[in-house]
Structures are given as C-alpha cells and as structure tokens.
Amino acid sequence: MIFRQSFLLLVAAVLLCLAAKAQPAPIMLDTLREPIGKRLKAWAKAQSLRPYALRVGTDLSYWLNGAVSAPFGRNTIGENLKNFYANTARFELTADMAFNRNKNFLIADVGYSSTFRERNAKDSLRNVSYSNTGTYWRIGFDYNVLHKTFTDRKNALMVGWRYARANFAQEAAYTARSTPWGFNGMPAAPLFSETISDRLNYRWMELTMGLRVAVWRELYLGYTFRIKFAGRPSNTDRLLPNEVPGFGTIRSNVKLSFNYHIYYRIPLVKNL
Amino acid sequence: MNKLIRGFVCLYGLLVLAACEDCVFTSRHSSEPIVRFYRKGSTRVLVPGFDSVQTGRGITIYRAGRILYSSITSENPVPNSVALPLDPSRDTSLFVFFGRRPGAPADSPARRDTLVLTYKRILSIVSPDCGYDRRIENLQIIKNPYDSAQIAAQLVVLRADTVHIRLFW
C-alpha cells in the first residue's frame, strides 16, 4: 500500500514538476505592465487605421468667381467676364477621410468642366473659338500639422500631395490667310478656315496646403492652396490644350491656384 | 475662430484679384522655312539664280531675286535665301523652281526642279483673347532634285539669320 502511495506521489510530483515548467514565469510588476502597454499600442495602431470621420463637400470658388468677377471683371481686350462665365460650367465634389484621430487624411476629388470661349472680331482673321469639356479626379493624402493644437479633433491645417488626371475633349476653330496657296480672302479664294478636334488625357501632381474650419456643428468651410506641376498631354495630335479640366490654363510648368470648399462632416467614431 | 473666418474672406479677396488674365505673348514660330543653296562639299552660300519659284497651286512666290509673298521675311530677308510659305491646309507642300540653278554658268540650260516638303502643323490657342499660334514641327524633305539636302532645323522658328533647309548640288 505504502509502495503504491509512494508511486502515486512520485507520479504526482513528476506531473507537478512538468506542470510547473509549463507555467509562465513568476508574475513581476514590470512584466505585468508590458502586456498592457503592448495591448495599448496595438489598440492605438488599430485606431490609427480606423476611419475617424468622413467630410464631403463641394468647391465654391467657381461659383464665387462667377458671382463676384462676372459683373465687374474685364478680360484683356476689355470684354465683360459675364460672357465667359455664361459659357462655363464647372463643378467639383471633394471628400476627405480622417484617420488617426484627425491627423492623417485620404483625399479624393472628382470634377467636371465645360467651357466655350470665342473672339468675334470685325476682322475675321482675328476670330478664334475654343471649347473644352471633360472630367477629372485627384487622389492624395494630407497631414494635419496642428493636430496637437486643435484638441477638438475637428479643425485642421493640412499639407499634402495629390495625383490628378483629366480626360477631356477640345475643339478649336480659326481663320488664316495664305495668298501663295490661294487663301487670300477674295470671293473666288476665301480665307482658310479650320476646325481641329482632339481627345486627350492629362496627368499632373500637386502640393497642397489647406485649412478646414468648423463654422456650425458639422458644417465646415475650407480652402486649398495648390502648387500644380504640369504634366504632358497624351495623344496630342494637332492641337495643344489651352486649358485642362481641374488644372486650368496651361502657360507654365508650375501653376498656383486657390479652391474654396464647403463641407459636411460625418463622424464615424464616437467618444474616442 | 473669428480670426480664421476673417482670414478666409481676405484670401478670397486675393483670389479675385489674382483672377486677371495676361495677354502678353510674342510668337517666334513661322510657317515659312528659309532655304539656302550651297555647292556640294562647300560651305559657301550661292546666290539663288532662279527665274521664279512657284507653289503647287501655281502662284509665284519668288521672281528675279525678289520674295513676292512672305508675311515675315520680306521686311528683313535672310541674305541669299528663299522663304517657302507652307500650305496651311495640308501637311505637304510642293514648290517648283524655274530657271538656272544657283551658281550655274549663265549659258547653262533652264531647268524645272521640284521640291516637296512634309511637316506637322501644331495649333495652340494661347488664349481666346490673345489668339492662336501655329507652329511647324518635324520638317522633312520627301523629294529633292538636288544632290543632297540637309534639314538644319525641324522646328520652324524665326531667329536672325536662321536657315531651316540647306540644299547642295
């Protein structure tokens, strides 16, 4: 009997030893903190990837320009800008998704632009018309440089980068004289007139700086200052683009512009 | 917050002021390449000795040493050269040279030489207010009656003493 009990005790002791070896190290104060810290970090990381708020809006600058510039503005040959804005339709939707508690943003814009401009001079050799219709989009990211200052996690002063692309159709018509080739303006040999159409796409990059300010509850106003770096149009055949939807007129390799926006913000996380 | 909104309004004012369009533009592009003639193996420029030069439409553009139709070079012609106004309606232009070749003896027989040029016409609207700019790119010779030819500039741009085509014989 004693032998049997001793044997059982020995087996129990061996099992206890094995079990003891399988146990974690003795709980110390420091190691107790470490898993919690790691867990907190993992939670914070998960929160940084979690969408914090979605802001959707539209560009006001085209409408504001039309309302303010059209009645008073004049172009370089003295014409009122009213006609220009009457023949121009532009619309842009913009959205940003905040991550990491209003620190990082993913940005997406889509827009439409249609413009028709012409010069009707008494001298038909000076007549020119140009139309341009197309869509564009931009994607990019922003960083809120004042995320520590704006503790309400709503307003933002952002710097960022964009990649943009436009697809558009353009058409130009003009008149020219060339006496050596029989286009001299006489009834028997009228001036040479030509209309050129083209479909293009155009890519460009932007560096941006912008502000988003809550003006009433979840309603925001914002502006974006853009430094646009011109790209090259693809498939250019015979007509170089005068302007590109979303980019504006192409005259130099770098272009500056402002956009004003109105936004509505949809919080996606509460009590963070 | 009010400061931010005031800042907004000020920035909009700047935007309106910056909306002006500038129309200062000077184009150096031309649609009249300049041709000069040389004896083969030499760099000495020959005086064009043609009686006349006609376009493919039969209109005379050069006669007895005088450029008859040139929108740009008639006031400041490049010495000893012929300006060939290109057809604005096509990507190919044909020119016929009548008379003696440049530098040929006075008793040499009159000839009829045909030169055909091909090119790409590019139009850019500077702005509908300012107008348009036409430029000629990728100028090539596809029929040359002389011994050899050289395109000195594929983009037809006007500069002092610029020559676009050199013809040798």
Interface residues (C-beta under 8 A of the other chain):
Chain A: S61 L64 N65 V68 S69 G73 N75 T76 I77 E79 R117 E118 R119 R126 V128 S129 Y130 N155 A172 Y174 A176 S178 T179 P180 W181 G182 F183 F192 E194 I196 L211 V213 V215 L221 Y223 R238 L239 L240 N242 T249 F258 Y260
Chain B: M1 L4 I5 G7 F8 L11 Y12 L14 L15 V16 A18 A19 C20 E21 D22 C23 T55 G56 R57 I59 I61 Y69 P85 D87 P88 S89 K120 R121 I122 L123 S124 I125 V126 S127 P128 D129 C130 G131 Y132 R134
